[in-house]
Amino acid sequence: MKPFAEWLAQTAPSLAIQNHEWVIPTIQSIHILAICAFVGSVLMIDLRVLGWVWRDHSLPETTARFGPWVWWALGVLLATGVLMIVGEPPRELLAISFWMKMSLVAVAIAAHAAVARRPVKALAVAAFVVVVCVIVLGRLIAYDYVWGSWSTWLKG
Amino acid sequence: MDIAAVPAWLEASTVATAIRNSLYLFPLIESFHVLGVSIVVGTVLVIDLRLLGLASSRRPFTVIASDVFRWTWMAFALAALTGALMFATNATSYYVNTAFRTKMVMLVLAGLNMAVFEMTARRSVGDWDRDTAAPAAGRRVAILSLAIWIVVVFLGRWVGFTLSTTAAPANEEINLEELENLIPK
């Protein structure tokens, strides 16, 4: 992974991002705005499964209302996420937080797909906890040293 | 006490010192700040789109508001608490940071905007509760609210990139040279 990250950092798109100081904070801000839309939407779906909100609508009606927002937000998160990797390859690809986050993103999506089909309350709570972990791990990419010696094995 | 002395006092407080001396506290507090902000902005989006008639427009506004606002406020409490803790760790630097100051002004504007809503469109909610969109006064508040919160998120990120002092821990057992590479962004 390290040679790949070092190669990517020397490519033209990466250099273009690195040469403009405002790009990374702007992409991060858009990434966070998409997180807002994503988290607000899955929160409503999970709370509907618990029966705490949208009680006058069925779960399918609630997922029909918020589902498209979840997918659009994920699309923006993927696009801005890729740009952040291109702009700062070692920061992302050599961070253990990043890979833990990506693993939990897959778990979060699978868990919510399951919740939408089978509205089990405990599963909805667990699915949202996974989303919280994704957010925490996303922020910890900037502080990967919190993992101690773990954070060095990718950096080599 | 002089208001300008408050940041220095906060920075020297036991809580601020404890956070600075920990490797883990600041990153964790910041993570939960992002969680709080996400739920605040995500739920405000639900309300604003309803006012504009762009989503959930067949559901009465009052029902959506009672569903959503309690979560907005709980999340705001989390964001405010974690924000205050982060501010305390480096209060003198945050206090003079333009992005931080502008963000605080924006939060005041968001509050004023809500107050305007309470005094105008909300008073006649019985007349438009089941309408597709709120009347013009309500829609204006919704547009302003969306604009303000988007700016707040950008400014929040800008604080992290422009703060003169890093929040990296000042623990004596830690090799500061190693930490140079780890300055958070």
Interface residues (C-beta under 8 A of the other chain):
Chain A: I24 P25 T26 Q28 S29 I32 L33 I35 C36 A37 F38 V39 G40 S41 L43 M44 L47 V53 W54 D56 H57 R65 R91 V132 I135 V136 G138 R139 L140 A142 Y143 D144 Y145 V146
Chain B: L23 Y24 F26 P27 L28 E30 S31 F32 V34 L35 V37 S38 I39 V40 V41 G42 T43 L45 V46 A55 S56 R59 V63 D67 V68 W71 I150 V153 F154 G156 R157 W158 G160 F161 L179 L182 P184 K185
